[in-house]
Amino acid sequence: MAQGGPPLTPGDGKWEINLATLGGHTLRRWDVDVFDADINYGLGEHIQLKADVPWAVAHVAGQGSRSGLGAANLGVKWRFVDADDNGFDLSTYPQYLSAWSSDAKRRGVASANAQLYLPVEFAKTIGGYEFVAEVGRNFVEHDSDQWEAGVVAAHGCADAVECLIEVHQTWTPRDSHTLLNFGLHWKLSERSILLASAGREFGSNSPDRQRFAFYFGIQLLR
């Protein structure tokens, strides 16, 4: 998320760096980005450049663990509608995900298929609650494409703490999953925010449905 969450951007010449551990557990597999560096830079007031690189660990039951550089995620966000002028924010955020090497694919620490995600994001504050919605198409190389849609609601729940709830739906021709996620943003200082969330997916009982998903990190603003 950018400062305040999508579709906002960091601001001209400003950095937003998210350092985190995140992952998920499916039927027989753990995928954990032990160290994930999500680096964002504001190019003007309406554009954000993104580069996300993880060190990933994959553990399959009965097969042990493997580690290495995970898939790189590169993106550009463009906020083309401002709340100051229209009462809401609107942006698009194309992102390209691809493994660094064929070895990363072979070892199972990065997706075997490149992906291009094309979403539109909407945000509006109503009565002290911030609502963020997203809908997009994920084009997957050598596999079925996906539709994705979700909404996040955020509200202050303690001094310097913002609580969030997220519902995110993913559809493929074979099945669909719904992620229910709970999280918080704890402002430690003007330049650092603790980020945490946990949840799980519901839906068809496929092997790749996430029985547990988590995120724990810190956001540094420069």
N, C-alpha and C positions, 0 to 999 in steps of 0.2 A: 504493500500500500504506500501511496505517496502521503505527504503530510495531510492528515485529516481523512485519508482514504481516497480511492479513485472516485471521480475522474480528475482530482486536483493534481497539480504539478509542483515541483519543489520551489520554483521561482528562478529568475534569471541569474545564472552564475552560481547557483547553490547546489550543494551535494546532499543526497540522502543515501546513507549506506546502512543496509540491513545485514547484520551478522547473526546467523542463526543455526540451530540444529532442528531439523524437521524430518518427518517420515510417516510411514504408514505400514500397517500389518494386514495382509490378505490371508487367504485360507492356509497357505503353507509357506509364506514368504514375508520377510521384513525388508523394506527398502528405506534406508536412512541416509539423509545428507548430513553427515557428521559435522561438517563445516560448510556453510553456504554463504557466499558473499554476493549480495544483490546490490549493485552499485548503480545509482541513478543521478543524472545531472540535468539541471534546468537550462535549456537553451531558449532564452527569452521567457516571457511569462506564460506561454501557452504550449510549450513543447518540452517533453522529457525524454532523455535517452537512457536506455537501460542495458546493463550487461550483468548476467547472473551466472556464476560458475560454482558448482558444488564439488566437494570431495565425498563420494558416495560409497556406501557399503550395502551389499545385497546378501541376504542370508536366506537360503532355501532349506527347508527341513530335510535332513538326511544328506545334504550335499555340502554343508559348510558355508563359509562366508568368503566373499570376494570384495575387493575395494579398488578404487581408482577415480579418476576424474569423471564426473557424471556429465550429462548433456548440458551444453551451453544454451542459454536463453537470451536472445537479443531482441530488443523491442524499441519502438518509438511511439510515444503517446502525444496526441494532439487534442488539446481542449479547445473546441471551436464555439462553445456557448458558455458564457460566464453568468454566475448567479447574481453578480452586481448589476447586470443589465436586464436579466430575464427571470430571476428568482430561482434558477436551477443551473447546474453545471452539466455539460454534455461533452463527451470525448470519444475518440476511437483509439485503440491501443494494439496495433498489429505486433505480434511476437513470433519469432522463429526459433524453434528448438531443434538441436541436432547434436549427435555425439561428436566428441573430439576425434575419434578414430574408430576403425573397425575392431580394434582390440577391446575398446570399451564396450562395444556392442556384444562381442563374443563372450566377454566376462560377465555380462549381464548387469553392469553398473550404469548403463545408459540405454535409452530407448533404441530399439533396432530400426525404428522408422522416424525420419524427420517429420516435423509437424509445423504447420502455419496456422496460427490462431488469429481470427479477425473478429474482435468484439466491439460493441458500442456500450458505453457506460453513462449512467445517469445518476445524479446526486441532488438531493434536496433536503433542507432542514425544515422540520415541522414541529412546532411546540417543544423545542429543546431536544428532539430526536433527529438524528441524522440517518437518512435512508439512502442506500446506494444500490442500484440495480445494474445488472449486466446481462447481455445476451450476445452470443457469438457462434461462429462456425469454426470448428477445428478440422483442418484438412490434414489427413494422415497419409504419409507415403506408404504404399503397398498394404493398406488396410482400410477398414471402413472409416469414413469421416464421422464426426460427432457434432451434435448441437449441444450447446451449453447455455444455461440461464441460471441466475441466482440473485438473491437480495440479501443485504446486510443491514441490520438496524443497530445503531449505537446511541448510548446515552450515558451521561455521567452518573456513576453509582457510588462514588466516594471522593474525597479530596484528592485531586490529581489523577483519578482513575476513571477510565471510560470502559464500560462493559458492552460487549457485542454479541449478537447472535446472527448466524448465517445459515441460509438454506440454499443449496446449490444442486441443480439437476443436470445430469448428463445423459444424453440419448444416443444410442447407436442402433443400426438395423437389428442387432441381436438382442439387446437388453437396455435397461436404464437403471441408473443409480441416483439416489438422493442423499447428499451430504448434509448432516446436521452438525453444526459446529458452534462452540461457545468460546469466547475469548475476552481478553482485556488488553488495554493500553494504559500503562502506568507511567506517567510523566515524572522522570527522575530529576530532570533539570531542563533548562531551556534548550539544551542541545542533545538530550538523550531520553529515549522512551523505551521502556520494557514492553515487549510484545509476547503474548502467549495465547495459545488456543488448543482445544482438544475436541474431538468429535468422532463420528463414524458414519458410514454409508448404510443406507437402507435400500431395499429393492430386490431384484432378481438374485438368486443365490449362486452367482457365478464365481469362479475361483479368484478373479481380480477385484471383487468387491472389497473395499477397505473396512475391516472389522474395527480398526482404530487408526486415527490420524492425529498428529500433533505438530505443534510449532512452538519453539521457544527461542527468543532472540532479543537483540537490542538494536534500536534504530538511532543512528548518529546523524545529526544535522549540522552541516557546515556551510 
